Structures are given as C-alpha cells and as structure tokens.
Amino acid sequence: MGIGQERYQVTIPYRLELETRARKEFLDLPKEAARMLAAVLDDLCRNPRPPGSKKLLGIEGYRVRKGDYRVLYAVEDSRKIISVYRIGHRREVYRRK
C-alpha cells in the first residue's frame, strides 16, 4: 500500500432473532434486568462470541452472562444470524419446560 492508503476491515454485523419463548422471557424481566440485557443483545450483533461467552455442553449454542442473568443463543455464521432461544435468571434458564 502506498502513502495515505489505509486498509480498513469492514465487519458486517449479525442479525439478532429472538425466538418466541425468548421474547416472552425478555418482556417478563424486571426493568433493570431488561435494560442490562438489551445492551448485551446489542453487543452480540457486533461480536457473537464475546470474551466470557461459553460454548454449551450437551446442547447447541452459547451462553453469555450478565449478573444473575443468562442469554442462551445459537450462531449461524453462514447467514450471519444469532438466534436467541432463552433469556432468564440463572436458576431457571437451563431448565427444560
């Protein structure tokens, strides 16, 4: 590259999709928790595997924590989609219903 020519890496953000159950769980959260997790969801669009995220064992997807709350999601890199399937308190989010 010549003088004055800089290389910029452009990253296309991922699209976030909340499954029906996750949407309901998010709307049922206390306001402070919902505000805190809204920022987490926004950050996931830019980085689907942020520092501190963990790959889940036994089921597909990842987990990110914020305080006592968890967001469980799957990443589809080929289509740039993050599918959130559970949002909730840590004592409830891993239980199957």
Secondary structure in CASP SS format (residue, H / E / C, confidence):
PFRMAT SS
TARGET T0000
AUTHOR 0000-0000-0000
METHOD secondary structure of the structure
MODEL  1
M C 1.00
G C 1.00
I C 1.00
G C 1.00
Q C 1.00
E C 1.00
R C 1.00
Y C 1.00
Q C 1.00
V C 1.00
T C 1.00
I C 1.00
P C 1.00
Y C 1.00
R E 1.00
L E 1.00
E E 1.00
L E 1.00
E C 1.00
T H 1.00
R H 1.00
A H 1.00
R H 1.00
K H 1.00
E H 1.00
F H 1.00
L H 1.00
D C 1.00
L C 1.00
P C 1.00
K H 1.00
E H 1.00
A H 1.00
A H 1.00
R H 1.00
M H 1.00
L H 1.00
A H 1.00
A H 1.00
V H 1.00
L H 1.00
D H 1.00
D H 1.00
L H 1.00
C H 1.00
R H 1.00
N C 1.00
P C 1.00
R C 1.00
P C 1.00
P C 1.00
G C 1.00
S C 1.00
K E 1.00
K E 1.00
L C 1.00
L C 1.00
G C 1.00
I C 1.00
E C 1.00
G C 1.00
Y E 1.00
R E 1.00
V E 1.00
R E 1.00
K E 1.00
G C 1.00
D C 1.00
Y E 1.00
R E 1.00
V E 1.00
L E 1.00
Y E 1.00
A E 1.00
V E 1.00
E E 1.00
D C 1.00
S C 1.00
R C 1.00
K C 1.00
I E 1.00
I E 1.00
S E 1.00
V E 1.00
Y E 1.00
R E 1.00
I E 1.00
G E 1.00
H E 1.00
R C 1.00
R C 1.00
E C 1.00
V C 1.00
Y C 1.00
R C 1.00
R C 1.00
K C 1.00
END
